[in-house]
Amino acid sequence: MKEIIFVGRSNVGKSTLIRVLTGKKVPVGKLPGVTRKPLRIPYQNIQITDMPGFGYMSKVTRKGQEAIKDNIVHYIEDNASNILLGVMVVNTTSFAEIVDRWTQRNEIPVEVELFEFFNELDIDVIVAANKMDKVKDQDIVLDGIAQRLGMSPPWRQWLDKIVPVSAKKGNLGELKELIQKKMEETHGSF
């Protein structure tokens, strides 16, 4: 079955976003790590897959966290032919700080690696910039996200790749429209 997968760090709002977009009951929690394995949700004529978050998870060892990250990569590789779209959810309030911290350690940030991985596998990807209700200078923050993912600012030239959202506030109209558009281009409808 064709699918849309939602990926990102722990506690960025992937499950909440899916719940609000689909109206389906999806387990969510305040602590990172509620989703530990891919959760498949039938929706209309496709499947929505809520992937576990990578990075810190409550009560999960570092080794366990690495195993989950490896499982995410393998899942994407193994299912690439069925994945119509990847929605990479990022927390706009911490994204720049996390990416910069990794970069200063001469390490490739996981989000950057994941974004490039989708592109290498020729899987269309949307960056859902979540928690926008907590951001004052939205254009500056979104320009920073675009730049850190290798896209030249201003972010507004990437409206087919970067979408500001607030899952908790229900501000998902633009994301839903973009997913719909991409589904119609590749699959018929959403």
C-alpha positions in Angstrom: 0.0 0.0 0.0 1.2 3.5 -0.8 2.1 5.6 2.2 3.0 9.0 3.6 5.5 8.8 6.4 6.0 11.4 9.2 9.5 11.5 10.6 11.5 13.8 12.9 13.1 14.1 16.4 11.3 12.9 19.4 8.6 15.3 20.7 8.4 17.6 17.7 4.7 16.9 17.2 4.5 14.2 14.6 1.7 12.2 16.2 -0.3 15.3 17.1 0.1 16.5 13.5 -1.2 13.2 12.2 -4.1 13.2 14.7 -5.2 16.7 13.6 -4.7 16.0 9.9 -6.6 12.7 9.8 -9.0 12.9 12.8 -7.7 9.4 13.8 -6.8 8.5 17.3 -3.0 8.4 17.6 -1.1 7.9 20.9 0.6 11.1 22.0 2.5 12.1 25.1 4.3 14.8 26.9 7.5 12.8 27.2 9.6 11.9 24.2 9.5 8.4 22.9 5.8 7.4 23.0 6.1 6.1 19.5 8.7 3.3 19.5 8.0 1.6 16.2 6.2 2.5 13.0 2.5 3.1 13.6 0.5 2.5 10.4 -2.8 4.3 10.1 -5.2 3.6 7.2 -6.5 6.9 5.8 -8.7 7.2 2.8 -6.9 5.3 0.0 -3.3 5.4 1.5 -1.5 4.6 4.7 -0.1 7.2 7.1 2.9 6.0 9.0 4.0 7.7 12.2 7.7 6.9 12.7 9.4 6.8 16.0 11.3 10.0 16.8 15.1 10.0 16.8 17.3 11.5 19.5 16.4 11.7 23.2 13.6 9.4 24.4 12.4 9.0 27.9 13.7 5.8 29.5 15.5 4.6 26.4 19.3 4.0 26.5 21.7 5.7 24.0 22.1 2.2 22.4 18.3 1.9 22.1 18.1 5.4 20.6 20.7 4.4 17.9 18.8 1.2 17.2 15.6 3.2 16.6 17.4 5.6 14.3 18.8 2.6 12.3 15.4 1.1 12.1 14.0 4.4 10.7 16.7 4.4 8.0 16.0 0.7 7.1 12.3 1.2 7.0 12.7 4.1 4.6 15.1 2.1 2.4 13.0 -1.0 2.5 9.7 0.8 1.7 11.0 3.6 -0.7 9.0 2.3 -3.6 5.7 2.6 -1.6 6.5 6.0 0.0 4.7 8.7 -1.9 5.8 11.5 0.5 7.9 12.1 3.5 6.8 14.7 6.0 9.8 15.7 8.1 8.5 17.5 11.2 10.9 19.9 12.9 10.5 22.0 16.1 11.0 25.6 14.9 11.9 26.7 18.4 15.0 24.4 18.7 15.9 23.4 15.1 18.6 26.0 14.5 20.2 25.4 17.9 20.3 21.6 17.5 21.7 21.7 13.9 24.3 24.3 14.8 25.4 22.3 17.8 25.9 19.2 15.6 27.7 21.3 13.0 30.1 22.8 15.6 31.1 19.2 16.5 31.8 18.5 12.8 28.9 16.1 12.7 26.1 16.0 10.1 22.9 16.8 11.9 20.4 14.0 11.7 17.7 16.3 10.2 20.1 17.4 7.4 21.1 13.8 6.8 17.5 12.6 6.7 16.4 15.4 4.3 19.3 14.5 2.0 18.5 10.8 2.4 14.9 11.4 1.1 16.3 13.3 -1.9 18.8 10.5 -2.6 16.0 7.9 -2.7 14.0 10.3 -4.9 11.2 10.5 -2.3 9.4 13.9 -2.2 9.8 15.5 1.2 8.0 18.3 3.0 9.4 20.0 6.0 6.6 20.8 8.5 8.0 23.6 10.6 5.9 22.9 13.7 5.3 25.1 16.8 5.1 28.3 14.8 2.8 29.7 17.3 5.8 30.1 19.6 7.9 32.0 17.1 8.1 35.8 16.8 10.2 36.4 13.7 8.8 33.7 11.5 10.5 34.7 8.2 14.0 34.7 9.9 13.4 31.4 11.6 12.1 29.8 8.4 15.0 31.3 6.4 17.3 29.6 8.9 15.6 26.2 8.4 15.9 26.5 4.6 19.6 27.5 4.8 20.5 24.7 7.2 18.8 22.2 4.9 20.8 23.4 1.9 18.1 25.6 0.4 18.9 29.2 -0.3 16.8 31.7 1.6 14.3 33.3 1.4 12.2 30.3 2.5 9.2 31.6 0.5 10.7 30.3 -2.7 10.4 26.8 -1.2 6.7 26.8 -0.5 6.5 23.3 -2.0 9.1 22.1 0.6 8.7 24.2 3.8 5.3 24.7 5.5 4.8 26.6 8.8 2.3 24.7 11.0 1.1 24.6 14.6 -0.3 21.1 15.3 -1.6 22.0 18.8 -3.4 25.2 17.5 -4.7 23.3 14.4 -3.1 25.6 11.9 -2.5 23.0 9.2 -4.4 24.3 6.2 -1.3 24.9 4.1 0.2 21.6 4.9 -3.0 19.7 4.1 -3.3 21.6 0.8 0.3 20.8 -0.1 -0.1 17.1 0.8 -3.3 17.0 -1.3 -1.5 18.7 -4.3 1.5 16.2 -4.1 -0.9 13.2 -3.8 -2.9 14.3 -6.8 0.4 14.7 -8.8 1.5 11.2 -7.9 -1.4 9.1 -6.7 -4.8 10.7 -7.4 -6.0 12.1 -4.1 -5.5 12.3 -0.3 
